[in-house]
Each structure stands twice: as C-alpha cells, then as structure tokens.
C-alpha cells in the first residue's frame, strides 16, 4: 500500500487522544500513528480489503490521524460527530471510497478492526447489523492492504 502520510504527530498527541476518548489504543496502532499519522491511500488493487460477511471487497480511501490539518481526516472530528452511535472502546480510524467507516475496537471480546456500513450501502446492512469484522489486529488489517 502506498500512503500519502499526514503531518506527523507525537506521543503526547497520541496520549491526549486516548485521554479524550477514554481508551487505550493497541500498541500496533499507536506505532502506526506515531510513524505516519494516517494518510490518503493510493487507489489501486493493493488497497482492497475483503469483508467476508458481505462477500465483497472495499477500497480503503483514508486512514485518519491526529491534528492532520484537515478536519475530515482527524480521528477526533469523526469521534465527536458519531461517538453516540459507537460501541464502547471503539475508535473511527478511516473510511473506504463508499464512505463506510473503518472502526478499531480497542478492548473486550469484540476487539479488532471492523467495517461500519453507517450509510447502509450494502443490502445486508440494517439498523440491527451494519458492523462487519475485518481483522483481529491493526497489523493484520495493514497486512491485507500492503
């Protein structure tokens, strides 16, 4: 995966994000934020992710960061607008080109990376079920698109 990284962040910003959201990010995701702070993903065949429960692939568009200089690419912006709709310990970390969201659940039995079809783009999605598992860890997720 080729990614156009956002302006860098630091450990203090990452810690402030965790404090603001009252969560503890997994180490692999913290490392990703520290090294690249998210970014815009090059649109090619390598950034497709299979969603098994939907029997389809999504194309990753953006992985959000912290204080990126673009409100639409900031984790905090998305969290403030949608936090009431999220599960506990969940963080919105990106989106696909259809504007579904990539969500990281940081702790608990549902820990992992998920696709949230909040716009109900897929026929299978409903008010009761529109969150689909992608990977157990952020590293596994990155491996799918690199």
N, C-alpha and C positions, 0 to 999 in steps of 0.2 A: 504494500500500500504506500502510495506517495501522499504525503500530507503537507500542506502549507501551514506551518505552525503559527500560532498566535504569539503575541508579545509575551515574553517569559513571565513566570511567576516565581514566588519564593516560598520557603517553608512556612513563614509567618502567614502569608495569604492562604495557604492550604489549611493551616491550623484555624485561622479565623473562619474559613468556610465551614469547617467541621463544627466549630463552636456555634456559629449562626444557625446551622441546621440541626444541631444536637445529635451528631452522628460521628462515627469513626470510620473513615474511608479505608478500604483494604490497602495493604502496602503496595501491591502492584499498580493500583490506580493512582495512589499518591505519587509514586515514582513517575508514572506517565505524565501527570500534571506538572510535576517539577521539571521534567525534561522537555516537554513540548507545549504544555498548557493547552492541549487540544489543537484543533485546526480544521481547515477545509480539506476534505478528502478528494483526491483526484478521481474523477468519474471514469472508471474503466472496468474491465471484467474482474479485476482483483478485489474490488471493494464490495462484492456481493456476499450477503450472509443468508444462509438457508434458515428458514423458520419451519421447523419440522411440523408443528401443529397446523400450519397453514398450507403445507406442501408447496411453498413458493420461496422465492428469494427477495430480499430487499437490497437496495443500493444505499450504502452509507453516504451521507452528504456532509455532515458536520459533527465533530466531536467538540463539545463545549469546553470552555476554560473559565479562568478567573480573571476579572478585570482585563478583558481582551481588547477593549476599545470599541467593541460592537455589542450593544445591548442584547441583540438577538443571538449572540454567541456566548453569553455569560450564564453559567450554571445558576447563579443567584436570581437572575431575571426570570428564568423558567420556573424555578422553585417558588418564587413569590407568587407567580400567577397561577400555579397549578398545585401547590402543596396540599390543599384541602382534598384533592382528588387522589392523592398518592397513598400507597401503603406505608406503614411505619418503616423507618430505616431506609427509605428509598430516595434516590437522587437521580434527577434527569441529567444524562451526560451527553446526549447527542440526538440527531434525527436522521431520517432517511429522506430520499428525494420526494416521497409522497407525503412528507411531514408527519409521519408517525414518529414516536419518540423512543429513544434508547434509554432504558432505566437500569440503574445499578441498585440492587437491594443489598445493603451492606452487612446485614446480620440476620440471624434467625434461620428457621428451617427453609425459607424460600430464597436464601442468599444466592445471588447470581446476577446475570445480565438478562434483561427481558426487552421485548419489543412491545410497546404500548400503542395499540391502534386506537388512539383517542379520537380520531376523525371517522372511525368506522369505515375505512376504505375496503376492508375485506368482508365478504358475505358472512363469514363465520363469526364475526365480532358482534357483540351485543352488550347491553348495559351490565350484564352479569359476567361476561367473559370477553375481555379485549386485551389481555396481557399474555404474551407468549414467550416461553423460555427460549433463550439463545445459547447461553453457556454458563458454566458454574463459576468461572472467574473472569476477570477483565483480561488477563493474559490469554486465556483460551479464546476469548472474543477477538482480540487483536490477531492471534494466530489464524483465525478464519479469514481475515481480510489482508494479510500480508504474505 
